[in-house]
Amino acid sequence: MCSAQAKVLHRVAGKPLVAHIIRAAQRLHPERLVVVVGHQADAVRQACGGADVRFAVQPQQRGTGDAVLAAQPAFVDWQGQVLIVCGDTPLLTTPTLADFVHDHRTTRATVSVLTTRVPDPADYGRVVRTPDGRLSRIVEARDASAQERRINEINSGIYCAQAAFLFPALRALRPDNAQAEYYLTDIVAQAVGAGLPSRAVLAQDAGELGGVNSREDLAAMEHTKQEQLRKKWMARGVTLEDPQTVYFDEDVTIGQDTVIGPNTQLKGRTRIGARCRIDGSAYIENCQIGDDVHVLFSVVLSDSQLADRSSAGPFCHLRGQAVLAPEAEVGNFVEVKKSVIGQHTKAKHLAYIGDAEIGRDANIGAGTITCNYDGFRKHRTRIGDRVQVGSDTTLVAPITVHDDVYIATATTVRRDVPAGALVFNPRQQHTREGWTAAKRARETDKQAEKKDTDG
């Protein structure tokens, strides 16, 4: 991967690779779920989120067999089957795992391996079968003969084995290979050599089983996952006007009859209701959006809530727990941070609203600024219902403007304002008639003097 970051921490559709595998495994409802960690163990634990998992530590990375053996303490009292999956296969689905486990159980196999066929096996381990098609062994690409390298059936790295066989077999492994590692694949040869029933279960969809070993692989997985998510949401009644330019994170949800325009990114745990319209060129992350909401062109929305029938944009930025009440409107070049915009309230042009609470039916004029920071801490601005804030108004927090106040244009409000008041800063207008002509004459004279001096 050419990365300082552990491979399983790289992301596909907004989630670490390992989180995709945990989700697929959890849906099988296993008795216990164990994640083996080693390099960057704390970060991997954190990436597993709140999942109900146990962790086992592999102190030294000495191969796949050694990694599984590190999990043995979590299975000391377990006599059932152990399903082993890799942490870098984000496209693997629960149905594929369920079918594999079902085959393993119904055939009473001691050990089973999930395989698939690919046109170019490259560096994958090859599955060697007997002439009658039974599993013989798995050979790693580096240790394969020229004839074995021509085999196109590969090992997915996914196994199911009886615990009573698995852990003694792992303890018997020897690092007698080109990598000097303990190969998990060698347990197959042990089972076959002991005459124990072993299975190679062929999966039809090779795409599900692909691992991530390079940035190119990561990009390919992202592409495939995005195609899956686009098809999923269109099948559920969401219109994507230009599907190839819309990107989803795995945990995004969207209501029926919502329309999403081009160049839109929907990130994190964003929830979008029914009958919404996202015009396009939008970045929306961890937002809760109600029904019938209109998000106009070119907006950035993060960690915010937009209630039913509200609207945002074009060219606006909502962040840090911004809240739009039903039918509130935020327009061109308005930034809202950690503020509540009340029902039917409008802030349509060129404003900064930070750390504020605004009531219903208010209007925020162009150029309005809430001055919330004094250089040391943030302060709140409170604006009541039906307040009219004129253009170019500055509100110096902490401050409360009560209901039905009218703030005149170009006013700086420094103190609380009682209900129903008019607020203005008297500024005398000075007019000097003929000033422009006199100014031009003076400038012309200066230019003439400079020309004479230079000449």
C-alpha positions in Angstrom: 0.0 0.0 0.0 3.0 2.3 0.4 1.5 3.7 3.5 2.3 4.4 7.2 -1.3 3.4 8.0 -2.3 -0.2 8.7 -4.0 -1.6 5.6 -7.3 -2.4 7.2 -7.7 1.3 8.2 -7.9 2.5 4.6 -11.4 3.3 3.6 -14.0 2.2 1.1 -17.3 4.1 1.0 -16.4 6.0 4.1 -15.7 3.0 6.3 -12.4 1.3 7.2 -11.9 -2.0 5.4 -12.1 -3.9 8.6 -15.5 -2.3 9.5 -17.0 -3.8 6.3 -15.9 -7.3 7.3 -17.2 -6.9 10.8 -20.6 -5.8 9.5 -20.8 -8.8 7.2 -19.8 -11.2 9.9 -22.1 -9.8 12.5 -25.1 -10.4 10.3 -24.3 -14.2 10.7 -25.1 -13.7 14.5 -21.9 -15.6 15.6 -21.5 -16.8 19.2 -18.3 -14.6 19.4 -16.5 -12.3 17.1 -12.7 -11.9 17.5 -10.5 -9.4 15.7 -6.8 -10.1 15.6 -4.7 -6.9 15.9 -1.0 -6.2 15.5 0.4 -3.2 13.7 -1.4 0.0 14.9 -3.5 -2.1 17.2 -5.2 0.8 19.0 -6.2 2.5 15.8 -7.7 -0.8 14.5 -9.6 -1.2 17.7 -11.0 2.3 17.3 -11.9 1.5 13.7 -14.1 -1.4 14.9 -16.3 1.3 16.5 -18.9 0.1 19.0 -19.0 -3.4 17.5 -19.5 -6.2 20.0 -16.1 -7.9 19.4 -13.2 -9.3 21.3 -9.6 -8.5 20.4 -6.6 -10.8 20.2 -3.1 -9.5 19.8 -0.5 -10.9 17.4 2.8 -9.4 18.9 4.9 -10.2 15.9 3.5 -10.4 12.3 4.8 -13.9 11.4 2.2 -15.0 8.9 -1.5 -15.8 8.6 -1.3 -19.0 10.6 0.4 -17.2 13.5 -2.4 -14.5 13.4 -5.2 -17.0 13.8 -3.3 -18.9 16.5 -3.2 -15.6 18.5 -7.0 -15.8 18.7 -6.9 -19.2 20.5 -7.4 -17.8 24.0 -10.8 -16.5 22.9 -11.8 -20.0 21.9 -10.5 -22.1 24.8 -14.0 -23.2 25.7 -15.3 -23.5 22.1 -16.0 -26.8 20.5 -17.8 -25.6 17.4 -16.8 -24.2 14.0 -14.5 -21.2 13.5 -15.0 -19.0 10.4 -11.8 -17.1 9.4 -12.0 -14.1 7.1 -9.5 -11.5 6.0 -9.7 -7.9 7.1 -9.1 -6.4 3.6 -12.1 -7.8 1.6 -14.7 -5.0 1.8 -17.0 -6.4 -0.9 -17.6 -9.7 0.9 -21.3 -10.2 1.7 -23.2 -12.0 4.4 -25.1 -14.3 2.0 -21.8 -15.6 0.5 -20.4 -16.3 4.0 -23.7 -17.9 5.0 -23.7 -20.2 2.0 -20.1 -21.2 2.7 -20.7 -22.0 6.4 -23.8 -24.0 5.4 -21.8 -26.1 2.9 -19.1 -26.7 5.5 -21.7 -27.9 8.1 -23.9 -30.0 5.9 -20.9 -31.9 4.4 -19.4 -32.3 8.0 -16.0 -31.1 6.7 -13.1 -30.7 9.1 -11.8 -27.7 7.2 -13.2 -25.8 4.2 -11.7 -23.1 2.1 -13.7 -20.6 -0.1 -12.2 -20.4 -3.6 -12.9 -18.7 -6.9 -11.6 -18.6 -10.4 -10.0 -15.5 -11.9 -8.4 -14.9 -15.4 -5.1 -13.7 -13.8 -4.3 -15.3 -10.5 -1.2 -13.1 -10.0 0.1 -13.4 -6.4 -2.9 -15.4 -5.0 -2.4 -18.8 -3.6 -3.4 -21.6 -5.9 -5.9 -24.4 -5.1 -4.5 -27.8 -6.0 -7.1 -30.5 -6.5 -6.8 -34.3 -7.0 -7.7 -35.8 -10.4 -11.2 -36.5 -9.1 -11.7 -32.9 -8.0 -11.1 -33.2 -4.3 -9.1 -30.6 -2.4 -5.4 -31.6 -2.1 -3.6 -28.5 -0.9 -3.1 -24.8 -1.2 0.2 -23.5 -2.5 1.3 -19.8 -2.1 2.3 -18.1 -5.4 5.9 -17.7 -4.3 6.2 -21.4 -3.5 4.3 -22.7 -6.6 5.8 -24.6 -9.4 5.5 -23.4 -13.0 2.6 -25.9 -13.5 0.9 -24.9 -10.3 1.1 -21.2 -11.3 -1.1 -22.0 -14.3 -4.0 -22.9 -12.0 -6.7 -20.2 -12.1 -8.6 -21.4 -9.0 -7.4 -19.3 -6.1 -7.6 -19.2 -2.3 -9.8 -16.4 -1.0 -8.2 -16.6 2.5 -11.6 -17.5 4.0 -11.8 -20.7 5.9 -14.1 -22.6 8.1 -12.7 -25.3 10.5 -13.6 -27.3 13.5 -12.0 -25.7 16.5 -10.8 -29.1 17.8 -8.8 -29.5 14.6 -7.8 -25.9 13.9 -5.7 -24.9 16.9 -3.7 -28.1 17.2 -3.0 -27.8 13.5 -1.9 -24.2 13.8 0.5 -25.2 16.6 2.0 -27.8 14.3 2.8 -25.3 11.5 6.4 -24.7 10.5 7.8 -21.7 8.6 9.3 -23.9 5.8 8.6 -21.6 2.9 10.0 -18.7 0.9 8.6 -16.2 3.3 9.7 -18.0 6.5 6.2 -17.5 7.8 3.5 -19.7 9.4 1.0 -20.2 6.5 -2.7 -20.7 7.4 -3.0 -22.5 4.1 -0.9 -25.4 5.4 -3.7 -26.6 7.7 -5.4 -27.9 4.5 -2.5 -30.3 3.8 -2.6 -31.4 7.4 -6.2 -32.3 7.2 -5.9 -34.1 3.8 -2.8 -36.0 5.0 -4.7 -37.2 8.1 -7.6 -38.3 5.9 -10.0 -35.8 7.4 -12.8 -34.4 5.2 -11.7 -31.2 3.5 -13.7 -28.9 1.1 -12.8 -26.3 -1.5 -16.1 -24.4 -2.0 -16.1 -22.5 -5.3 -17.7 -19.0 -5.1 -19.2 -17.7 -8.3 -18.6 -14.0 -7.8 -14.9 -13.5 -7.7 -15.4 -9.8 -7.2 -16.6 -10.3 -3.7 -13.4 -12.1 -2.6 -10.8 -9.6 -3.9 -8.4 -8.2 -1.3 -6.7 -4.8 -1.1 -2.9 -4.9 -1.6 -2.3 -1.7 -3.4 -3.8 1.8 -4.0 -5.0 0.5 -7.4 -6.9 -2.3 -5.6 -8.3 0.2 -3.2 -9.6 2.4 -6.0 -11.1 -0.6 -7.8 -12.9 -1.6 -4.6 -14.2 1.9 -4.2 -15.5 2.0 -7.8 -17.3 -1.3 -7.4 -18.8 -0.3 -4.1 -20.1 3.0 -5.5 -21.7 1.2 -8.4 -23.4 -1.1 -5.9 -24.7 1.8 -3.8 -25.9 3.7 -6.9 -27.9 0.7 -8.1 -29.3 0.2 -4.6 -30.6 3.7 -4.2 -32.0 3.9 -7.7 -33.8 0.6 -7.1 -35.3 2.1 -4.0 -36.8 5.1 -5.8 -34.1 7.7 -5.7 -33.3 9.6 -8.9 -29.6 10.2 -9.7 -29.4 12.6 -12.6 -25.8 11.7 -13.3 -25.1 8.5 -11.4 -21.4 8.3 -12.1 -20.8 11.6 -10.3 -22.7 10.9 -7.1 -20.7 9.3 -4.3 -22.1 7.6 -1.2 -20.8 6.4 2.1 -22.1 3.1 3.2 -24.3 4.4 6.1 -26.1 7.1 4.1 -29.9 6.7 3.8 -32.3 8.4 1.3 -36.0 8.6 1.1 -38.2 7.8 -1.9 -38.6 10.2 -4.8 -35.6 12.3 -3.8 -33.6 13.7 -6.7 -29.9 14.1 -6.5 -28.0 16.2 -9.0 -24.5 15.8 -10.4 -21.2 16.0 -8.4 -22.8 15.3 -5.1 -21.0 13.6 -2.1 -23.1 12.1 0.7 -20.9 11.2 3.6 -21.0 9.7 7.1 -24.3 9.0 8.6 -26.3 11.4 6.5 -30.1 10.9 6.4 -32.1 12.4 3.6 -35.9 12.2 3.7 -38.5 11.8 0.9 -39.1 14.1 -2.0 -36.0 16.2 -1.4 -34.0 17.8 -4.2 -30.2 18.2 -4.1 -29.3 20.4 -7.1 -25.7 19.3 -7.4 -22.1 20.1 -6.5 -23.0 19.4 -2.9 -20.9 18.0 0.0 -23.2 16.7 2.8 -21.7 14.9 5.8 -23.4 13.6 8.9 -26.6 15.7 8.3 -30.2 14.9 9.1 -32.4 16.2 6.3 -36.2 16.0 6.5 -38.8 15.6 3.8 -39.3 18.1 0.9 -36.1 19.9 1.5 -34.4 21.8 -1.3 -30.6 21.9 -1.2 -29.6 24.4 -4.0 -26.4 24.3 -6.0 -23.0 24.2 -4.5 -23.3 23.9 -0.7 -21.3 22.4 2.1 -23.4 20.9 4.9 -21.8 19.1 7.9 -23.2 17.9 11.3 -26.4 19.9 10.7 -30.2 19.4 10.7 -32.6 20.7 8.0 -36.2 20.2 8.9 -39.1 19.5 6.5 -39.6 22.0 3.7 -36.5 24.1 4.6 -33.9 25.2 2.0 -30.2 25.9 1.8 -28.1 27.5 -0.9 -26.9 28.2 -3.4 -23.3 28.7 -2.1 -23.9 28.4 1.6 -22.1 26.6 4.4 -23.9 25.0 7.4 -21.7 23.3 10.1 -21.3 22.5 13.7 -24.9 21.6 14.7 -26.6 24.2 12.6 -30.4 23.7 12.7 -32.9 24.9 10.1 -36.5 24.7 11.4 -39.4 23.8 9.1 -39.6 26.2 6.1 -36.5 28.2 7.1 -34.4 29.5 4.3 -30.6 30.1 4.1 -29.3 31.5 0.8 -26.4 32.9 -1.1 -23.0 33.0 0.7 -24.4 32.5 4.2 -22.5 30.6 6.8 -24.3 29.2 9.8 -22.4 27.6 12.7 -23.9 26.1 15.8 -27.1 28.1 15.4 -30.8 27.6 15.2 -32.8 29.3 12.4 -36.5 29.4 13.4 -39.5 28.5 11.3 -40.2 30.7 8.3 -37.1 32.7 9.1 -34.9 33.8 6.2 -31.2 34.6 5.9 -30.9 34.9 2.1 -27.7 36.8 1.4 -24.1 37.3 2.6 -24.3 36.7 6.3 -22.4 35.0 9.1 -24.6 33.5 11.9 -22.6 31.8 14.6 -23.6 30.6 18.1 -27.1 32.1 17.6 -30.7 31.3 18.2 -33.2 33.0 15.9 -36.9 32.8 16.4 -39.6 32.3 13.8 -40.7 34.7 11.0 -37.5 36.8 11.3 -35.6 38.2 8.4 -31.8 38.6 8.4 -30.6 41.2 6.0 -27.5 41.0 3.7 -24.2 41.6 5.4 -25.4 40.7 8.9 -22.7 39.4 11.2 -23.0 37.9 14.7 -19.7 38.8 16.4 -19.5 35.8 18.6 -15.8 35.6 19.5 -13.9 38.1 21.8 -10.5 36.5 21.3 -10.9 34.2 24.2 -14.3 32.6 24.2 -17.5 32.3 22.1 -20.7 34.1 23.1 -24.4 33.6 22.2 -26.7 35.8 20.2 -30.5 35.5 20.8 -33.0 37.0 18.4 -36.7 36.7 19.0 -39.7 36.1 16.7 -40.6 38.5 13.9 -37.4 40.5 14.2 -36.3 42.4 11.1 -32.5 42.8 10.9 -31.5 45.4 8.3 -28.5 44.9 5.9 -25.0 45.5 7.2 -26.0 44.9 10.8 -23.4 43.9 13.4 -24.6 42.1 16.5 -22.0 42.0 19.3 -22.5 39.0 21.5 -23.5 38.2 24.2 -26.7 39.9 23.3 -30.5 39.4 23.3 -32.8 41.0 20.8 -36.4 40.4 21.9 -39.5 39.8 19.7 -40.8 42.3 17.1 -37.6 44.4 17.0 -36.7 46.4 13.9 -32.9 46.9 13.4 -32.2 49.6 10.9 -29.6 49.3 8.1 -25.9 49.6 9.1 -26.5 49.3 12.8 -24.1 48.0 15.4 -26.1 46.4 18.3 -24.1 46.2 21.5 -26.8 46.0 24.2 -29.9 44.0 24.7 -33.0 45.3 22.9 -36.5 45.2 24.4 -39.5 43.8 22.4 -41.0 46.1 19.8 -38.2 48.6 19.7 -36.5 50.3 16.8 -32.7 50.2 16.9 -30.5 52.5 14.8 -27.1 54.2 15.0 -27.6 57.9 14.1 -25.0 58.7 11.6 -25.1 62.2 10.0 -24.8 62.2 6.2 -22.4 64.8 4.9 -22.7 66.0 1.3 -20.2 68.2 -0.4 -21.6 69.5 -3.7 -19.1 69.8 -6.6 -16.4 67.8 -4.7 -15.9 65.3 -7.6 -15.0 68.0 -10.2 -12.6 69.7 -7.8 -10.9 66.4 -7.0 -10.5 65.6 -10.7 -9.0 69.0 -11.3 -6.5 68.6 -8.6 -5.5 65.2 -9.9 -5.1 66.6 -13.4 -2.8 69.4 -12.1 -0.7 66.9 -10.3 -0.3 64.8 -13.4 0.7 67.8 -15.5 3.3 68.9 -12.9 4.8 65.4 -12.8 5.0 65.3 -16.6 6.8 68.7 -16.7 9.3 67.4 -14.0 10.0 64.2 -15.8 10.4 66.0 -19.1 
